[in-house]
Structures are given as C-alpha cells and as structure tokens.
Amino acid sequence: MTQAFVSSRVVTPEGVRPAAVVVEEGRIQSVRDPGDIPREALQHRFGDLVLLPGLVDSHVHINEPGRTEWEGFATATRAAAAGGYTTLVDMPLNCLPETTTVAALEAKRHAAAGQCRVDWAPWGGLTGQNAGHLAPLAEAGVAGFKCFLINPGIEGFAMIEKHELEAALPALARTGLPLLVHAELAEHLYPGNDTDDWTQYTTYLRSRPDEAELAAIRMLIDLCRKHSFPLHIVHLSTALALQELADARNEGLPITVETCPHYLHFFAEEIPAGGTLYKCAPPVRSRENREALWQGLRDGVIDLIATDHSPCPPSMKQGDFRQAWGGIASLSVAISVVWTDMRERNLSLEHLARWMSAQPAKLAGLNDRKGAIAVGYDADLVVFDPDAEFTLRAEDLQYRHLVSPYLGETLHGKVQATFVRGAAVYDQGSFPESPIGREQIRIKVCC
Ligand SMILES: [Zn+2]
C-alpha cells in the first residue's frame, strides 16, 4: 500500500517545509511537493500541524522482566506512543536478570515479544564481573553498554571500580560500541547524618554535589584518551562540566553527552520540602545551572535529550529525600515539557528533531532507519501541534503508575498521532488493538 502524509510543516534534515511524505511498505519512498502525490496513495492530510520524525529515547528503564510491577514493555511503549516516541532503547537495569549476559538478553527479548507498541533496542550492562560477556553481547546485538561509577542503589546491578573499568576497556573498545556511563564518584558524595533535615531538597542537593559529577567526567575523559572508545555521558546534570567536555571533543575524543527534560525544566530553588517526586540522581540543580545546560545544547556540547524514564511503584516515592526512590518517569510528556521550555527560548522544531530523534538514533546505531524524515528511513512520524496548550492530568501519563512531578503544569505542544513504519500506534487518545513494535538491531560497527 502507498500512503502519503501531507503537512505544510514537515521537519526534514534540510529544514521545515510543506511536503508529502510518500510511504511504501512502512518506508519513506520520497519526500516531495504536496502537489505531486501519486494517484494511488492513501492520503493523510494534517494541514498546518507539524510532522516530526518519530522521537527516539536512548535512556529508558522498562524494568521487564523481573520488575514488571514497576513498568513493563506494554505500559512503557504505550506511554511512548502517546508521547511521540517510536523507538526506545532499554537500560540493562532495573530488570531482573540485569542485561549483562546473552541469556539475560534472550530473556528480555522473550519478555518483549508481542507486547511493544513502538520499536525498541537493548543496551547491555558492564559491571565489575562481566567483562568476558562484552563480545558475546555485542555479537548478540546490544546497541552498546552502560556502567555505573557509583552504586546504582538497586539489587541486581553492580557498579564498576576504576581498576575493573580499566581492565574491561580494551575488550569494550574492540566491540566498537559506545560505553554509556553514570558519572558520579562516591568519594565526593556527602552521606549525611541523622541530624540533617532530609525533608529539605537542599539537604539532598548538598549530598550529591557538582564535584561528584565533575571528578567522574574528568576521569572518563582521561580513560577515553587512553583507550579510545566511544564514551557517552548519560544524564548530565552539572553545567560546570561543559567546558571540559567541549575541550575534550575539540581534541577529537569520541565523546557524546545527554541531558534530561527534568534538568532542563525544574530547578532546585522551586522544589518544595518533601517533594520527593523530583528526586533523581544526579540531582536537579540551580536555576542558573539549568540555563547553562540550555546553552550547552545550543552550543552542541550536549548532543541529545533523553528521558531517563525511571518509574517505580508510588509507595517507593514516599518518605524523605534520603528514603525515596530516585527516578522520574516522563515518556508520555517529555516532548511537551521540552517544547514548552524551547518556545520560551525561541528554539526551533529542527532543534527538537535533532536533540530528541536524530542524535539519540545515532547513539544507538539506528541512524540508517530511525531519526529522520528522509528517503529510505522508516516511516516513523509524529503529528505534533506546537501551539496546543493543556494542563497535564494523571490520565495523560499512560505509563503504569500515574505519578509525576509535572502534574498540574500548563504545557505547550501536544502529540496528535504517532506512526511506526507507516502504521498508527496512537491517535488522539486511542491506541490500536495490536502492538506492532519490533526489536531493532544497531548498524554493525565491527568485526
Ligand atoms: Zn537511568
């Protein structure tokens, strides 16, 4: 079947323009003048609504198998479809078993089968104990590896010590795959004591200072220089690291950087006492830091925005800032949150497509088919109304547990419909009966 998706504002790698996106068998066959649509094509006309490339989220904790009561493929991909995401890349924790062996990867594939409303790909895990599994996992199709320089605070996934990381880096480098790192060092954390008031956000913020991130990033830049592997810094929170990251990239080191919607939207000064829904690690920092992160995106030092969607049962978000689970879920609302802040800063739809689609697709090695409205790419499309204004309600969230620090906010920009490989997976609040998402295996980089 031939289809034509027509809009006066199609966001292509060359800019925004009126176009008809002609699709055959789920793939983009041409992007042409709207007056030149093949006669046999089934037409979808969107007027002045924007047609964006499907968003790619390179940082999601789907938590299945093993902690499906926290999230799961069915609910995460439903929220993704509603939020304009057409591909999710799943972190190797907080599922059980963690994705650190090929057997665990196969268990994940089995769990995902038939449940996904959007496409997905797996990251593998690197811990202190599994360096021997890197090559088999790469061969089995993971998009890259994730490790923690600090205890991730969850049973089932171990941090990696510096000497273990150094020992594993030659094997990692041989795979050619990126290493994604949670960059905080424990020696710079302030563990606190019982006389501290842990209901206050300032207490939590003080416990995870900028220096913990900075020291980790300095160490990683050195290791990258020494072992020459693609390094990706996940969820950068401190803007103090931007200059050193820019210098390292100017030196030619293969480093990429992500930040998250919550670091670009919230700031510490407004987080209320007891506001544990805002807890994440590294923490949301000052208002000034937030503005510097936006500048990092403008300057291209930060490549992409990923959600770090990390849900848990609501009971785990209770208590004070020491007890509560650190993680913010945002798959269904990230596009609106980010666009709301972009509008205020006069940033463009092209920026949005670059930061939330093209660059994350490239990181995961899916950029031969995902991340652009261009010939030969999958027809992953989002119909987006950039001028819509709405107040976020719990029922908009779509993921398993309807809790969010964004509830009640007035946001701009709403997803009207989402298409994966030419098929609607979300249409104004409703979802088709059968899930059509498939695993995507990255472009081979080596061997
Ligand atoms: Zn994460």
Boltz pocket constraint, residues with backbone or C-beta under 6 A from the ligand:
constraints:
  - pocket:
      binder: B
      contacts: [[A, 59], [A, 61], [A, 91], [A, 308], [A, 309], [A, 310]]
      max_distance: 6.0
